[in-house]
């Protein structure tokens, strides 16, 4: 998984920066180990601590906002499928074929088949939706109220298609990878500063490794939340499962 690779990369970079500064400090020339040098390094690190906090807050806010927006779209999508099914019921037995195809599509969507690899459209789901459209076009409303219901069905079907493609487009992450790399570079500078002139003992080494692990895990969760249909933090398919249950009644 891409998120795992990013988390491991962050852990290795931060661990290498902190322990590298810790163990190579004594090999530096004497004039580079003076208090003035250390003080300037800490001042520079403080600047990047503030900038890193701001960027991390921005990433968390962006990922959470995106996750919530997609979750709302999934609820709207489930509602749209139910409404389309109810309209087909109102139309009459002639819409039975379209209803069966709609239930088949809802079952696939409820099982989590939103996109194929690479964030592309799932071709089977796309074909099922196209077959629903074909069935709707084959309907021949005779008079009112069938004609009015048929027009409503076409409009609702169009809304369902729009929502479906909106969800497909939101399957990929939106956090730029250069932003993550820049953040990692800032964190490496901060960790290297922490390791500079730090005591060389097991407590310090363990603390650096634990801190790198926690920050790597935090970035993993942020990146995973930014991809709402992959990883351990996913949009719940419960709305679609409830919609499927309603359709089968």
C-alpha positions in Angstrom: 0.0 0.0 0.0 1.2 3.5 -0.8 0.3 4.8 2.7 2.5 2.1 4.3 5.5 3.0 2.1 5.1 6.6 3.1 4.9 5.8 6.8 8.0 3.5 6.6 9.9 6.2 4.6 9.0 8.8 7.2 10.1 6.5 10.1 13.5 5.7 8.4 14.2 9.3 7.6 13.5 10.6 11.1 15.3 7.8 12.8 18.3 8.2 10.5 18.4 12.0 11.1 18.2 11.8 14.9 20.5 8.9 15.5 22.9 10.1 12.8 23.3 13.4 14.6 23.5 11.6 17.9 26.3 9.2 17.0 28.3 11.5 14.7 28.3 14.5 16.9 31.7 13.6 18.5 33.3 13.2 15.1 32.7 16.8 14.2 35.5 19.3 14.5 35.7 21.1 17.8 34.7 24.5 16.4 31.4 23.0 15.1 30.5 21.7 18.6 30.5 25.0 20.4 27.5 26.3 22.3 27.0 29.1 19.8 26.5 26.6 17.0 24.0 24.6 19.0 22.1 27.7 20.0 21.8 28.8 16.3 20.7 25.3 15.3 18.0 25.3 18.0 16.7 28.7 16.8 16.5 27.4 13.2 14.7 24.3 14.4 12.2 26.4 16.3 11.2 28.1 13.1 10.6 24.8 11.4 8.7 23.4 14.4 6.2 26.2 13.9 6.0 25.7 10.2 5.7 21.9 10.6 2.8 22.3 13.1 1.0 24.6 10.6 1.4 22.2 7.7 0.4 19.2 9.8 -2.7 21.0 10.9 -3.5 21.9 7.3 -3.1 18.3 6.2 -5.3 17.0 9.0 -8.0 19.6 8.3 -7.9 18.9 4.5 -8.0 15.1 5.0 -10.8 15.2 7.5 -12.8 17.7 5.4 -12.4 15.6 2.3 -13.4 12.4 4.3 -16.5 14.1 5.6 -17.5 15.4 2.2 -17.2 12.0 0.6 -19.2 10.5 3.4 -22.0 12.9 2.8 -21.9 12.1 -0.9 -22.2 8.4 -0.2 -25.3 9.1 2.0 -26.8 11.2 -0.8 -25.9 8.5 -3.3 -27.7 5.9 -1.3 -30.7 8.2 -1.0 -30.7 8.7 -4.7 -30.7 5.0 -5.4 -33.7 4.5 -3.1 -35.6 7.3 -4.7 -34.9 5.9 -8.2 -36.2 2.5 -7.1 -39.4 4.0 -5.6 -40.0 5.9 -8.8 -39.7 2.7 -10.8 -42.2 1.0 -8.5 -44.6 3.9 -9.1 -44.2 3.6 -12.8 -45.5 0.0 -12.8 -44.6 -3.5 -13.8 -43.1 -2.3 -17.1 -40.1 -1.0 -15.1 -39.4 -4.4 -13.5 -36.3 -5.1 -15.7 -34.8 -1.7 -14.8 -35.5 -2.4 -11.1 -33.7 -5.7 -11.2 -30.7 -4.1 -12.8 -30.7 -1.4 -10.2 -30.8 -3.9 -7.4 -27.9 -5.7 -9.0 -25.9 -2.5 -9.2 -26.8 -1.5 -5.6 -25.6 -4.9 -4.4 -22.2 -4.5 -6.1 -21.9 -0.9 -4.7 -22.8 -2.1 -1.2 -19.9 -4.6 -1.4 -17.5 -1.7 -1.9 -16.9 -1.9 -5.7 -16.5 1.8 -6.4 -13.3 2.0 -8.5 -10.9 -0.3 -10.2 -7.1 0.0 -9.7 -5.7 3.5 -10.3 -8.9 5.2 -9.3 -10.5 4.4 -12.6 -14.2 3.5 -13.0 -15.2 -0.1 -12.1 -16.2 -1.4 -15.5 -18.7 -3.9 -14.2 -20.5 -1.3 -12.2 -20.4 1.1 -15.2 -21.9 -1.5 -17.4 -24.8 -2.2 -14.9 -25.6 1.5 -14.8 -25.6 1.7 -18.6 -28.0 -1.3 -18.8 -30.3 0.5 -16.4 -30.3 3.5 -18.7 -31.0 1.2 -21.7 -34.0 -0.3 -19.9 -35.3 3.2 -19.0 -35.1 4.3 -22.6 -37.0 1.3 -23.7 -40.0 2.3 -21.5 -43.0 3.8 -23.4 -45.2 5.8 -21.1 -48.7 5.8 -22.4 -50.3 8.8 -20.6 -50.4 10.7 -17.3 -49.3 9.9 -14.7 -46.8 7.5 -16.3 -45.4 10.2 -18.5 -44.7 12.5 -15.5 -43.2 9.7 -13.5 -41.0 8.7 -16.5 -39.6 12.2 -16.7 -38.9 12.2 -13.0 -37.1 8.8 -13.4 -34.9 10.2 -16.1 -33.9 13.2 -14.0 -33.2 11.0 -11.0 -31.2 8.6 -13.1 -29.1 11.5 -14.3 -28.5 12.7 -10.7 -27.4 9.2 -9.7 -24.9 9.1 -12.6 -23.5 12.5 -11.6 -23.0 11.4 -8.0 -21.5 8.1 -9.0 -18.8 9.8 -11.1 -18.2 12.4 -8.4 -17.4 9.5 -6.0 -15.2 7.9 -8.6 -13.2 11.1 -9.0 -12.8 11.5 -5.2 -11.4 8.0 -4.8 -7.8 9.2 -5.1 -5.9 11.3 -2.5 -5.7 15.0 -2.8 -2.6 15.7 -0.6 0.3 16.6 -2.9 3.3 14.3 -2.5 5.8 17.2 -2.7 4.1 18.7 0.4 4.6 15.4 2.2 8.3 15.3 1.1 8.8 18.9 2.3 7.2 18.1 5.6 9.5 15.1 6.0 12.6 17.3 5.2 11.5 19.8 7.9 11.0 17.0 10.4 14.4 15.5 9.6 16.0 18.9 10.4 14.1 19.1 13.7 15.1 15.6 14.7 18.7 16.1 13.7 18.8 19.2 15.9 17.3 17.2 18.8 20.0 14.6 18.3 22.8 17.2 18.2 24.6 17.1 21.6 22.0 14.7 23.1 23.2 12.1 25.6 24.1 8.8 24.1 22.1 6.3 26.1 19.3 3.8 25.6 16.6 6.1 26.8 17.4 8.8 24.2 17.7 6.2 21.4 14.4 4.6 22.4 12.7 8.0 22.6 13.9 9.0 19.1 12.7 5.7 17.6 9.3 5.9 19.4 8.8 9.5 18.3 9.7 8.6 14.7 7.2 5.7 14.9 4.4 7.9 16.2 5.0 10.6 13.6 5.2 8.1 10.8 1.9 6.5 12.1 0.3 10.0 12.2 1.2 10.8 8.6 0.1 7.3 7.6 -3.4 8.0 9.1 -3.6 11.4 7.4 -2.7 10.0 3.9 -5.0 7.0 4.4 -7.9 9.3 5.4 -7.3 11.3 2.3 -8.0 8.1 0.2 -11.5 7.4 1.6 -12.1 4.1 -0.1 -8.8 2.4 0.7 -6.9 1.4 3.9 -8.2 0.8 7.4 -10.0 4.2 7.5 -12.7 3.9 4.9 -16.1 5.4 4.2 -18.7 3.0 5.6 -20.8 1.1 3.0 -23.7 1.0 5.6 -25.8 3.6 3.7 -25.7 1.6 0.5 -26.4 -1.6 2.4 -29.4 0.0 3.9 -30.5 1.2 0.5 -30.1 -2.4 -0.9 -32.3 -3.7 2.0 -35.0 -1.1 1.2 -34.9 -2.1 -2.5 -35.4 -5.7 -1.8 -38.5 -5.2 0.4 
